[in-house]
Amino acid sequence: MTATRTVRRTGAWFDLGRRWRKTVLVTHIVSAGAWIGIDVMVAVLVLTGKYGTDVEVRGLAYEALATFVVWPMLGSGLICLLTGLILGLGTRWGLLRYWWVAVKLVLNLVLCTLILVALRPGMGEVGDYGRDLPGGASEPAAISDLFYPPAVSLTALTLATVLAVAKPWGRIRPGRRARRARDDV
Ligand code: HEM
């Protein structure tokens, strides 16, 4: 079947082709997995920083959090978003055709925005606190806010994974065939 006929038959914006679809899907799943892994690492660092018994290790956990987390997390989130967009536009799923894709799109956009506006700005303070902790620095407000990012992000990404696998709720607007059947009644 030609690319034009495939696009017309499936309602996709372009014909991704089998090989490219598989390549982009693998990249999508790997980036989502990396994102979840980084979130787990953030949870471990936050818990170690707060409840660790060795003050040096607690300080290092905060320094690692401030140094290594934001950009890899944003990078994996953006790769997941970009590959998700390509998969949506290049297949019959579309972006705003099925609830499970539309909800994942919203979750991905909200999470990437939160990394930039809620997580990144406090990181300088967290790193400074980590460096000064062994010297007896007092805890800044940014530290207690650190529990939210991994909790919110892990919940949302688990939901997105469940949606991707279960594909629930069907179409946002009924398809042509369903509309015709409804009108015939
Ligand atoms: C929020 C983070 C996301 C996670 C954790 C995630 C996870 C996944 C997973 C695990 C699959 C494979 C499902 C399977 O093959 O059974 C998948 C497929 C898919 N995802 Fe995502 N996804 C995310 C974001 C997005 C976004 C933002 C979009 C679109 C804008 C999207 C669109 C798709 C599509 C269309 C497929 C099916 C591809 C196909 O079958 O060819 N995803 N996603």
Residues whose N, C-alpha, C, O or C-beta is under 5 A from the ligand:
A	BS01	HEM	I29 A32 C80 L81 G84 L85 L87 G88 T91 W93 V101 K104 L105 L107 N108 L157 A160 T161 A164 V165
